[in-house]
Amino acid sequence: MLAISKTLIYGSVLLTFLFNPTETLFHARLDLEGSPPNCSGLREISVYCHLNLEISRYISIVIMLWAASGFLPRFAAIPAAYVMWSLSTSISVQEGGDQIAANLGLLMIPLSLSDKRINHWMLPAKSSIKNYIASVTLISISMQAVFVYFDAAISKIKRPEWADGSAMYYWTRDTTLGQGGLIASFADIVTAQPLGTVAITWGTILLEVMLAVAVFVPQRMRHVIAYCAIAFHILILVYFGFFTFSCTMIGMICFYLLYDRIILRQREGVV
């Protein structure tokens, strides 16, 4: 479970580099002066402020491929976190998934530094110290998840179209989003009915609220919420095509809501 979570998070950033050319990641914007990347303040330490952008992208691909493979995790963690942070601060259009991935990359460093395995897919040696580090890391990631979903729910409730239950009617008909074809046709049929639109709109808010408080509920309920959330993000991936965002969020959910299984398997030496 732990290996899957880490690979999903690292892999989401890897896919961003693989399927977006340099000119897409660092294109000029009409609302900003100068050409990206923005190297002001703390952003100056970004890798993209010191090397050719094309070369930096290829270096980033190699590092993220290394991290996602799980090979020598204790050595890959810091370079990967640096690349993830650089991407989230230097890219022309900052997307929520990239920022969350960057935060998770930093939070995973202590756990990875304590991992002496050749590959994170191998069975780990039992270690009370490593279990303690894993617990602290998982708690930190849980706090990140609580904030993300609480903020998402509150932000939606403040918007009139979400509050009145009509938001998904407009989202599913936005021509700049979605995959089209049978999936779009099915969504149009469902949201054409008031009950369908309200159920999906308010259901999204309800799920985000549940995710924000899931850390306080009993274990069995927490697992149910986790599987519902994973299914929810898979649906986002299928309909909207937000592949990297969905991978990042599913990886975070596994850390956040299935952490007890991760710790148990750590102790049993099966993660």
C-alpha positions in Angstrom: 0.0 0.0 0.0 2.8 2.4 0.9 4.7 1.7 -2.3 1.6 2.1 -4.4 0.8 5.5 -2.7 4.3 6.8 -3.3 4.4 5.6 -6.9 1.1 7.2 -7.6 2.2 10.6 -6.3 5.7 10.5 -7.9 4.2 9.1 -11.1 1.6 11.9 -11.4 4.4 14.4 -11.6 6.3 12.2 -14.0 3.3 12.1 -16.4 3.1 15.9 -16.3 6.6 16.1 -17.6 6.2 13.3 -20.1 3.0 14.5 -21.8 3.5 18.3 -21.6 6.2 19.8 -23.8 8.4 22.6 -22.3 6.6 25.3 -24.2 3.3 24.2 -22.6 4.6 24.1 -19.1 6.3 27.4 -19.4 4.3 29.5 -21.8 3.8 33.3 -21.6 0.7 34.7 -19.9 -1.2 37.9 -20.8 -1.9 38.7 -17.2 1.8 38.5 -16.1 4.8 40.5 -17.2 7.9 38.7 -18.5 8.4 35.1 -19.5 8.1 32.2 -17.1 9.5 30.8 -14.9 9.0 33.4 -12.2 12.3 33.5 -10.3 11.4 36.1 -7.7 12.0 35.6 -4.0 12.2 32.0 -2.8 11.3 30.8 -6.3 14.9 31.7 -7.3 16.2 28.4 -6.0 14.0 26.5 -8.5 15.9 24.2 -10.8 14.2 26.0 -13.8 15.8 29.3 -12.8 19.3 28.0 -13.3 19.3 25.6 -16.2 17.9 25.6 -19.8 14.2 24.8 -19.5 14.3 21.9 -22.0 17.4 20.4 -20.2 15.7 20.9 -16.8 12.6 19.1 -18.0 14.6 16.0 -19.1 16.5 16.0 -15.9 13.2 16.2 -14.0 11.8 13.2 -16.0 14.8 11.1 -15.0 14.5 12.0 -11.4 10.8 11.4 -11.2 11.1 8.1 -13.1 13.7 7.1 -10.5 11.5 8.1 -7.6 8.3 6.4 -9.0 10.2 3.2 -9.7 11.0 2.9 -6.0 14.7 2.3 -6.5 16.9 3.4 -3.6 14.1 5.5 -2.0 16.3 7.1 0.6 18.4 8.8 -2.1 15.5 9.6 -4.5 13.3 11.4 -1.9 15.1 14.8 -1.7 15.8 15.2 -5.5 12.2 14.3 -6.3 10.8 16.7 -3.7 13.0 19.4 -5.1 11.7 18.8 -8.6 8.1 18.7 -7.5 8.5 21.9 -5.6 10.2 23.6 -8.5 7.4 22.5 -10.9 4.7 23.9 -8.6 6.4 27.3 -8.2 7.7 27.8 -11.7 5.1 26.4 -14.0 3.0 29.0 -16.0 -0.4 27.7 -14.8 -0.3 26.4 -11.2 -2.7 23.6 -10.8 -3.9 22.3 -7.4 -2.7 18.8 -8.0 0.9 20.0 -8.6 0.9 22.0 -5.4 -0.5 19.1 -3.4 2.1 16.7 -4.9 4.8 19.2 -4.0 3.7 19.3 -0.4 3.4 15.5 -0.2 6.9 15.2 -1.7 8.3 17.2 1.2 6.3 15.3 3.8 7.5 11.9 2.5 11.1 12.8 2.9 11.6 11.6 6.5 9.9 8.3 5.8 12.0 7.7 2.7 15.3 8.7 4.4 14.7 5.9 6.9 14.0 3.4 4.2 17.2 1.3 3.6 15.7 -1.0 1.0 17.0 -1.3 -2.5 13.5 -0.8 -3.8 10.4 0.3 -1.9 8.5 -2.7 -3.4 10.6 -5.1 -1.3 9.6 -6.4 2.1 11.0 -4.1 4.8 12.9 -5.0 7.9 11.0 -4.6 11.1 12.0 -1.4 12.9 10.4 0.4 15.8 12.2 3.6 14.8 10.9 3.4 11.3 7.4 2.7 12.5 7.6 5.9 14.6 8.8 7.9 11.6 6.1 6.3 9.4 3.4 7.3 12.0 4.7 10.9 12.1 4.7 11.1 8.3 1.2 9.7 8.0 -0.1 12.1 10.6 1.5 15.0 8.7 -0.1 13.9 5.4 -3.4 13.4 7.2 -3.3 17.0 8.3 -2.6 18.1 4.7 -5.6 16.0 3.5 -8.0 17.4 6.1 -7.1 21.0 5.1 -7.4 20.2 1.4 -10.9 18.7 1.6 -12.2 21.1 4.2 -11.1 24.0 2.1 -12.6 22.4 -1.1 -16.0 21.9 0.7 -16.2 25.4 2.2 -15.1 27.0 -1.1 -17.9 25.3 -2.9 -20.6 26.0 -0.3 -19.8 29.8 -0.7 -20.6 29.7 -4.5 -24.3 30.1 -5.4 -24.3 27.4 -8.1 -23.0 24.9 -5.6 -25.3 26.0 -2.8 -28.4 25.7 -5.0 -27.3 22.3 -6.4 -26.9 23.3 -10.1 -23.1 23.4 -10.4 -22.6 20.0 -12.1 -25.2 20.9 -14.8 -22.8 23.6 -16.0 -19.6 21.7 -15.4 -20.7 18.8 -17.5 -21.7 21.1 -20.3 -18.4 23.1 -20.4 -17.0 22.4 -23.8 -13.4 22.9 -22.6 -13.7 20.0 -20.1 -14.7 16.3 -20.4 -13.9 13.4 -22.7 -17.0 13.6 -25.0 -18.6 10.5 -26.5 -20.8 8.2 -24.5 -19.5 9.4 -21.2 -20.5 13.0 -21.9 -23.9 11.8 -23.3 -24.6 9.8 -20.1 -23.6 12.8 -17.9 -25.9 15.1 -19.9 -28.8 12.7 -19.4 -28.2 12.4 -15.7 -27.8 16.2 -15.1 -30.7 17.0 -17.3 -32.9 15.8 -14.4 -33.0 18.2 -11.5 -32.7 15.3 -9.0 -29.6 14.0 -10.8 -27.9 17.4 -10.9 -28.6 18.1 -7.2 -27.5 14.6 -6.1 -24.1 14.9 -7.9 -23.5 18.5 -6.9 -24.4 18.1 -3.2 -23.0 14.6 -3.1 -19.6 16.0 -4.1 -19.7 18.5 -1.2 -20.9 15.9 1.2 -18.1 13.6 0.3 -15.5 16.3 0.7 -16.9 17.1 4.2 -16.8 13.5 5.1 -13.2 13.3 3.9 -12.3 16.4 6.0 -13.6 14.7 9.2 -12.8 11.1 8.3 -9.8 11.0 10.5 -12.1 11.2 13.5 -14.5 8.3 12.6 -14.2 4.6 13.4 -11.8 2.5 11.3 -14.4 0.6 9.3 -16.2 3.8 8.3 -12.9 5.5 7.5 -12.2 2.7 5.0 -15.6 3.0 3.4 -15.0 6.7 2.9 -11.6 6.0 1.5 -13.0 3.6 -1.2 -15.8 6.0 -2.0 -13.2 8.8 -2.4 -11.0 6.6 -4.6 -14.0 5.8 -6.8 -14.9 9.5 -6.9 -11.4 10.5 -8.2 -11.4 7.7 -10.7 -14.7 9.1 -12.1 -13.0 12.6 -12.3 -10.2 11.0 -14.2 -12.6 9.2 -16.6 -14.9 12.1 -17.3 -12.7 15.2 -17.0 -9.4 13.5 -17.9 -7.5 15.0 -14.9 -5.2 12.0 -14.8 -2.3 13.4 -12.8 -4.5 15.2 -10.4 -6.5 12.0 -9.7 -3.3 9.9 -9.2 -2.0 12.5 -6.7 -5.3 12.5 -4.7 -5.7 8.8 -4.7 -2.1 8.5 -3.4 -2.9 11.0 -0.6 -6.1 9.2 0.3 -4.3 5.9 0.7 -1.8 7.6 3.1 -4.6 9.5 4.9 -7.4 7.0 5.4 -5.7 3.6 5.0 -2.7 4.6 7.2 -3.6 2.0 9.9 -3.2 -0.8 7.3 0.1 0.7 6.2 1.4 0.7 9.8 0.1 -2.8 10.4 1.8 -4.1 7.3 5.0 -2.2 8.3 5.0 -4.0 11.6 4.3 -7.4 10.0 7.0 -6.7 7.4 4.7 -6.9 4.3 4.7 -3.4 2.9 
